């Protein structure tokens, strides 16, 4: 039984990168996240290049299926991380409020010391 022909990965990358990045950017709305999703997709595609079956479709379609999964994974990660980000933001706001009180007390002490001079 002859081996299945694998797509030339460099050619696939060159041909599809711009479309893959634009798709990820559209879905994620964040350039850094889009870079991450595209990187994950190409890394997975390279690792599973031997699983590509030309009888099932074009290499571009196979790659975009992998990319869609990578984007969905990142969206799921965001959904789970969102409550923790909110807690961290609230803690940061509390710390900022405490810092403002400390600075206010220091300023009052300084003004009191200057007034006594």
C-alpha positions, 0 to 999 in steps of 0.5 A: 500500500503506497504512502499518502502524499503529505502537503508541502508544509512550507507551501501550505504555510505561505499560501494560507498564513494571511487568511488564517491570521485574519480569521483568528483576528476576526474571531478573537478581536485581539492581535496577540490572541490571533498570533497565539491561535495561528501558532498553535494551529500550525504547530498542531498541523505540522505535528499531525501532517501524516494524518492529512488525507487528500481523499477527504479534502484540500490541505487548506480546509484541513488546516482551517479545521485545526485553526477553528479548534485552536480559536475555540480553545482560546475562546473557552480559556477566556470564558473560564478566566474571565471571573478570575480577571474580574476578581483581580481587577477588583483587588487592584481597585481596592489596592489603588484606593488604599494607596490613595488613602495612604498618600492623603494621610502622608500629605496631611502630615506633611502639610501639618509639619510645614504649618508648624514651621 
